[in-house]
Amino acid sequence: MDEQILRIIIPAAGLISGLIGAYVGLQNRALLAEVRKELAELENRIILRINGTYVRTTECKLRDENIHNRIDVLAAEIRNHNATP
């Protein structure tokens, strides 16, 4: 009787440990995929923020140049207007 129980328990223990190992492996893969997805999203947000900063800096420089050009044009117009009687 004890021998029959051992013949059932030993393969059952191997089967159970194999199933647990497969389950843990699948869970690890799922967690790894989730972490990779979150890292990719974070990377995209960081890149967008950096690109947005550089775009804003460039836009500010262009805006400043445009304002200086407008002021120079207005100053030249005032000088020409004051020079003519």
C-alpha positions in Angstrom: 0.0 0.0 0.0 2.8 2.4 0.9 4.5 1.6 -2.3 1.4 2.5 -4.3 1.1 5.8 -2.6 4.8 6.6 -3.3 4.2 5.6 -7.0 1.5 8.2 -7.1 3.0 10.9 -4.9 6.4 11.1 -6.6 5.1 11.8 -10.1 2.4 14.0 -8.8 5.1 16.1 -6.9 7.1 16.3 -10.1 4.0 17.4 -12.1 3.0 20.0 -9.5 6.5 21.5 -9.4 6.6 21.6 -13.2 3.3 23.3 -13.3 4.4 25.8 -10.6 7.6 26.5 -12.6 5.7 27.1 -15.8 3.3 29.4 -14.0 6.1 31.4 -12.4 7.9 31.6 -15.8 4.8 33.0 -17.4 4.3 35.5 -14.6 7.9 36.6 -15.0 7.4 37.1 -18.7 4.2 39.1 -18.2 5.9 41.3 -15.6 8.9 41.8 -17.8 6.6 42.8 -20.7 4.7 45.2 -18.5 8.0 46.8 -17.2 9.3 47.1 -20.8 6.0 48.8 -21.9 6.2 51.2 -19.0 9.8 52.0 -19.7 9.0 52.7 -23.3 6.1 55.0 -22.3 8.4 56.8 -19.9 11.1 57.1 -22.5 8.6 58.6 -25.0 7.4 61.1 -22.4 10.9 62.2 -21.6 11.8 62.5 -25.3 8.6 64.5 -26.0 9.4 66.8 -23.0 13.0 67.3 -24.2 11.9 68.0 -27.8 9.2 70.4 -26.5 11.8 72.3 -24.6 14.1 72.6 -27.6 11.3 73.6 -29.8 10.2 76.2 -27.4 13.7 77.6 -27.1 14.0 77.8 -30.8 10.6 79.4 -31.1 11.6 82.0 -28.4 14.8 82.8 -30.3 12.9 83.3 -33.6 10.3 85.4 -31.8 13.1 87.6 -30.3 14.8 88.0 -33.7 11.4 88.9 -35.2 10.8 91.5 -32.5 14.2 93.0 -33.0 13.7 93.2 -36.7 10.3 94.9 -36.3 11.8 97.4 -33.8 14.7 98.2 -36.3 12.1 98.7 -39.1 10.0 101.0 -36.9 13.1 103.0 -35.8 14.2 103.4 -39.4 10.7 104.6 -40.4 10.7 107.1 -37.5 14.2 108.3 -38.5 13.1 108.7 -42.1 9.8 110.4 -41.0 11.8 112.9 -38.8 14.4 113.5 -41.5 11.9 114.6 -44.0 10.4 118.0 -43.4 
